[in-house]
Every structure is written in C-alpha cells, then in structure tokens.
Amino acid sequence: MLPSKFGKLSSFLMTKNLLNTSIARMSSGHNFETLQVSIPKPFVYHVELHRPKKRNALNEQMWKDISHCFKGLNDNPECRVVILSGAGKIFTAGIDMTGMMNLAPKLAECNDLARKAKILHPLITLYQDAISSLEKCCKPVLTAVHSACIGAGVDAITAADIRYCTKDAYFQVKETLIGMAADVGTLQRLPKVIGSQSLVRELCFTGRELPADEALTCGLVSKVFDDKESMIISALKIAEQIAAQSPVAVQTTKLSLIYSRDHNVQEGLDHIAQLNQFLLQSEDFSNAVV
C-alpha cells in the first residue's frame, strides 16, 4: 500500500494553499489570451480553449498559447495530468481562416514561389509545434470533446492520450473541403490512433463528419457521454486516479508508449529497460513494494 497515495494532501488548508500557489505561478508566467487554465483538483490542470464567440477557432495567438501552456505544464511539478476541453457551444471549429486571409496580401507581394514558401513554412511549423506540445508534454493529456471537433481539433485530440466525447459530438478532417491537405498531425497520428487505414483515408479524402457512436466503435474515443457536464465529471475522476499514482511511473509509461508506437517491439523493449533501470530505484517503487 502506497503511503498517502504519493503525496495526496492531508488537509483542506494545504490543498487550498497548493492551488493558490499553482494558480499564482501559472498566472505570473503565462497570461493566456485564448486559454483558461484552472486547477479543479490537486495536481489536475484543466485547460479550456477559450474563444467561445469565435467557436474556439485557432488563431495565431491560440497556437502560441497552446504551445507555451503545455510546455509550461510539462515543467510544472504540481501538474500530474491535464484535461483539455472547449468553452462555449463547441470544442473547436478548427483553424481561424481570418488569419489565413490576412496572410494573402503578404503572399501576393511575392512573385517568387520560393519566397512565398519561406513565409508559409514557419507558420506551418508553429502550428505543428503547438499540437505536438500535447504529445511532448510528459503529463497525460485527456481531451473532452463536445459538439464539433473540426480540422485542427482532430489534430489536437490525436496528440492526446485519452479521448472522451459527448453523444452530440462529431469529428471532421475538413482540409480537403477547403483545398488543402491536413498538415498539423492528423495524417501522421490518426492512422495510429484508430488502426483502420481504410477509414482514415475515407475520412481524410471526403471530409465527412464522423459521429460519436462511430468514433467510439473505431477507437477514436474510449467513452461517450450524454452531455458535457457528465463528461467533465468523469474526466475529473479519471484524472484524479492518474494523479494519485507515482508521477515518475506515469510519465515513464507515457514516454515508453509514444516511443514504442514509433519503433519496433525490440527497440521498445530496449528503451523501457533503459528507463526502468532507474525507475526501479525510485522511492515510489520502494514504498510500493514494502
């Protein structure tokens, strides 16, 4: 039996002080314009996409905020698990096309294709880095989707560890419908998330909506809820369970799962052997086996 479940706070006062300290630390370091960060439970951070009037469309500021937020949470010892959801009526409408339209005059000034490409490339990598920050964050990320999850939203959830949705949710790889190919992670991660190459190609070629029941069947999400409130309550319960475990063990597990996904079995075994030769000497492990 692990003592106090790995540092669970013993009093309400300690909990309150921890939350206040964490919020102050987060606020002093990052004042996010497009995200709302809260700490609903000890060691559990809740990040909300927060442009409800714009249907949580991802503009340039939100891309930057997501990247900075998850890099900060990666380094924050008081964070052990993250829930990502959307404020307002939907999870996200995807990329904010207003920003892309504002880029058009700048591109029009260049007649040279290579110079235009030089303008676009750093923008694409900015978007990619923001989505990859969820995967690179050593803390498990749980996404809670309600209503629409379009374009960049699919990029984001496929970079997460656990995916829940409401029964009215739908998922759409919409890029082909606007004359482009998805370039922020869906084409790379979705085939590894749901396994069916046939379904992946169907969704990506047609841009059709994938409803919640089909998303559950194909494995894109692991649970479907009647409404957003019940989904968030359940997400918090799972997050609490994760936060109660050894953070070293959980973070090592995430690292190994991602490494093993991109390597063969033997390479994965070698990788976890290297990690566990240190993990098996940790205080958490010693306390667990006593």
N, C-alpha and C positions, 0 to 999 in steps of 0.2 A: 504494500500500500504506500503510495507516494505521500510524503508529508505535505499537508495543506495544498495538495494538488498544484505543485510547482509555483508557489508564491502567491496563491489566492489571498486577497486582502482580508485581514481578520476583523476589521471593524468598518462601520459606515463612515466614520471620520477619515480613516486612511483612504478609503475609496474616493471620498469627496476631494481630498487633498490631491490625490493622484490625478483625478480627472481635471481639476482646475490647473494643475501644473502642466499637464499634457496639452490642454487647450491653449494655455498661455504660450507654451513653447511653439506649438504649431502656428498660432496666430502671429507671433512675433517674427517667425521666419518666413511665413507664406501667407499673404493676404490674397486669397484666390478670388478673382473676379467672377469666375464661371463655375466654381465648385463650392459646395457647402460641406464642411467636414465636422463631424460630431463624434463623440465617444459615448455611445449608449450603454456600454458595459465595460468593465475593466478589461483592458488590453484589446478591445474590439473597436476598430475605427469604421465609421460609416461615411463614405464619400458619395455625395449626390451630384450628378450633372445638374447644373442649376441655371439654365436659361429657359425657364418654362414658357415665357412669352414667345420664344423662338423655337419651341418644340425641342429644346435641348440640342439644336443643331450645333455641330462643332465648328466654331470659327477659329481663327489663328490663335486667339488668346486661350481658348479652351484646350487646344492641342498642347500649348506651352504649360498651362496649369496642370493638366493630367500628368505630363512628364515630370514636372517639379514635385507634384504631390506624391506620386508613387516612389520617386527616388528618395524623397524625404521619409516616407513611411518605411522604406527598406532599411534606412539607417536609424530609425527610432526604436530604441529598446522597449518602449512602453506600448508598442504596437505588435500584436502577435497574429492578427487576422484582419482582413479588410472586406467590407461589404460595399459593392458598387451598385447604385440604383439611379433612377432619374426622377427629378422633381416634376410636378405637373401632370399633364394628361398622358404623356407617352415617355418611353425610355429615351429614345432619340430618333430624330428624323435623318440622322447621318450628317454628312459634311454640309456646312453652310455655303451654299453656292454663291451667296453675295460676295464673299471674299474672292472666289474664283473669278467672278465677273469684274471685280475691281482690279484684278491682275491683267485683264485683257488689254487695257491701254498700254501697259508697260511692255507686254509682248508685242503689241502692234508697232512699237517704236523700233523693233529689231527686224531687219530683213534677213539676217543670217540665222539659219536653223540651229547652229551650234550655240550661238549666244542665247537664243530662246531656251534651249535645253539647259544652259547653265543657270538660268533664272528658275526653271522649274525643279531641277534636281534637289537643291537644298530644301525646297518646300515639301517635296515628297518624302525626303528623309526625316524632316521634322515630324511629319505625320506618323511615319513608321516608328520612329523612336518613342513617340508618345504611347502608341499601342503596345510596343514591346516592353515598355516600363512596367506594365501589369505582370508580364511573364517573368521579367528580370527581378521584380520585387521578391525577396526571399520569403515574404509572408504570404500565406494562402489568400487568394482573392476570390470572393464569392459574388457573382453577379445576380441581381434580382431584376428581371425584366417584366415590365407591364406594357400592354398595348404594343405600339410599333417599335421595332428594332431594325433599323434600315441602314444599309451601307456600312459606314464606319462603326455603327453599333455592333454589327456582326463581327467586324474586325476585332473590336474590343472584347466581346464575350468569348471569342475563341482563344484569346490570350489569357483568359482567366482560368481558374482551377475548377470551380464548381459553378453550375448554371441552373438557376430556377426561373420560372416564369408564371404568369397568370394565364388563366384559360382563354382570355381575350387577346393574348399576345400573338404576334406574328413576326417572322424574320424574313428579310428580303435583301439579297445580294443584287442591288439595283443598278450597279455600274453600267452594264451593257445597255440599259434602257436610256442612259444619257451619253452613250457613245464613247465609253472608255472601259478599260479593264481594271478590276479591283487591284490596288497596288499597295495596300497598307497591312496585309496579313491574311485576309480571308482565303486567298488562293493557296497560301502556304500552310495554314493551320486547319482550315475546315476539313480537308480530306483526312487529317489525322485525328480529328475530333469525332466524326461520325462514321468513318470507315468505308462508307459506300461511295466509291468513285463515280458510279452511275448517277446517284442522287446529287452529289456535289456538282457534276457537270450540268445536270438538268437545271439546278438552281442558278448556277453562275451563267449559263448560256441564255436562259429565258428571263431571268429576273423576277420569277413568280414568287408570290408570298408562300411561306412555309408556316402553316398554323401550329398552334401549341401542341395539339394532340399528335401531329406528325413529327414535330420536334422531339417530343418525348419518345416516340416509337423508334426514331433513328438515333437517339442518344445525344442529340444536341443539348437537351436539358435533362436533368435527372428527376425533377419534381415539377408538377403543375398545380397551381393553387386557384381557388375561386376568385380571390381578389388580392389587391396589393397589400392590404393590411395583414392578412393572414400569411402572405408570403414573407413579409419583413419580419414578422414574429418568429416564423420558423427559421428564417435565415439567422436571426439573432441567437436562437437556441443552438443551432449547429456551430455558429461562430464561437459561442461560449464553450462548447465542448472542445473545439480545437484549441482555444486559448488556454484551457485548463491543462493541456498536455505540455510536455517538455518543449520549449521553443526550439531548442537545438535539434531535437529529434524531428519535429515537424518541418523545420526549414531544410534539414538534410534530406528528408523524404521528398520534398518538392524539387530540390536540386537534382536528386537522382532520377525522379520521374521524367523531368524535362530532358536530362542528358540521355536517358535510356530511349526516349522517344526518337531521338535523332541519331542513335548509334545502334550497332548490333548487340545481341544479347551478351556476348562475351565482353565487349567493351563496357557495357553497362555493369556487369558483374565486377570487372576490374575497378571501375570508378567507385562503386559503393564500398568495395573492400578498402580502397584508399581512404575514403571518408570515415568508415566505421572503425578503423584502427585508432582514430582519435575519439570518435563519439563514444565508443565503449569504455573510455577512460573518464567520461564526464561525471560530475556529481549527480546529475539527474539519473543516469543509468545505475550508479552505485546505490543511490537511495531506493530505486525501484526494486532492486534485487535483494535488498536487506530484509 
